Structure formats: C-alpha cells, structure tokens
C-alpha cells in the first residue's frame, strides 16, 4: 500500500505567540517521528497552496479575501479571537494546510497513492464557512471533501473526527448536504460546546457521540463501534477523510479524556476497513489537535503506521 505524506516547511512558520498550545513544535515532533526507518516507505511531497477556487467551495469569497488580507507584518500579530492568533507566516501555512488535503484527495483519487496523511498546521475543523476560530482559519477537511466532489465526481464523502473537540465548522458544512457524512466523538462539556447526540443532520448524515470527562478507551471504542461506524457503513462512502486529532490522549493538557496510543491505532484500523469496503481503500487524513508533544508524536506515528499497511 502506498501512503503519501504531505507537509511543507511553511506550516512551521505559523507562530501564534509564546506559550500558545498550537505551536510549531507540534509539527516538528511529528516530522521527527516520521523520519524513523520504519517510515522509509512513505511517499513524500510538499503541500501546494490551496487556490481561491478550492477555498471558495466552502468559504465565501469575502471571507477568503478577509483572511488573505489579515497577514500581519513580520514581528507583529493579529488576533482573530482569544485563541486564534496570526503571525506573518500564518496565512501561507493555512493555505498549505488546505492545499495538502486537496493534494491528498488528488493522489488517492488519481491512483498514485492508496492513503494520504497531511502533516500540517494550523488545524481546520473549527472554521465554519464564515467564522474562523479555535486555532483554525480554513476548514481543511471540508475543502478536501468539496474538491473530491467538484474535481473527481465523488458522490458520497465521509469525514470522521476523533479530535477531543467537536468540529462544529465541519458539521456546519455537512449537516445540510446528504452527499456528506460527519461522525465525531468528543469530550463534552468542552469547547466549542456543540456536538450533542441529537444533532443528526438533514438525512441522519451526522453522528455525534459526546463523551464525559475521564472517559477512556472502552467508552471511545463503544461510541465508534456501536454507534458511528454502523451509520458510516450504511452511508457507504466513496472517499473517507479523517480529522485526526490526538488530544483525547490521556497525556494531553487541554482536555480530560483518557485514550492511549492503542485506541488511536484501533480507530485508524476501523476507518481504513470502511475505506477498503466502500471506497477502494481511499482515505485521506489531516492533522487536527494534540498538544502533548510526546503523546502527539507517538499517536500520529501509530496512525500513519496503520495507513501504510
């Protein structure tokens, strides 16, 4: 199986300021882990810049222009909200992050890779079509899903999200369109306060399972195995896209779930099995959260190891 790793040095240039949890060291830790000899078989490519056409399939043109115009001067910062802070390099990083998912879709749909992982930042799943926030500027996975439909004629795309925070931005794109599916486990209560189990979308195309603080692997696996995966199987996606956040790890400082690396390996295997059954193995994954560097590197390596099988 060919797995494509997409990243770009510009993603290290997004500097939200000292002591911010979404720091460049996150990506550096992942890339260091993926230099291990066991990952020598990864195909590797630089993430391109997302185009305005690709971005505006999800975000209105005036939103895109506002974000592109928000680039501060070197050494200065622009605060989007209390959590989302831009430096001079942030907009290029965000364009590369969205472009990586688009390129991953092109690779798996074009047959040059079976699976792809976008090791990028900033993350994207909190960005709604017209509101940035939660560290996110553009919704990378939603842009990839819309690109798959517009460029490759994919009928049904599923986005699966195991980040500890609910991806309200992704859900906002999916919930009114039955050609898309969104499934998420996430801690509740926790930012952004959305993702209740009664949020089911236009055609039961949304499956949310909120988890109480201190929930561990048993609750996580039950939520996916008994609730989300059966609905995903019935949806029968032609392409699987993953919002791969690793901040539900028990070591993570921003939340209170208690997963370990084996749980991330398990869900990666389950999602790849869905892709094998319905989508000819086509799966594109994109980094979202994860803020303990050692846990993030270890869990991401396990995730990519599964994609390479």
Secondary structure, DSSP 8 states (H G I E B T S, - for coil): --EEEEE-GGGG-----TT-SS-HHHHHHHHHHTTSGGGTT-EEEE-----HHHHTTTS-HHHHHHHHTT---TT--EESSSS-EE-TTHHHHHHHHHHHHHHHHHHHHHTS-SEEEE--SS--TT--SS--BTTBSS-HHHHHHHHHHHHH--S-EEEEE-SSS--HHHHHHHTT-TTEEEEEEEESSSTT----TT---TTS-EEEEEE-TT-BHHHHHHIIIIIIHHHHHHH--SEEEEEE--TTBTT-TT---BB-HHHHHHHHHHHHHHHHHHSTT-EEEEE----SHHHHHHHHHHHHHHHT-
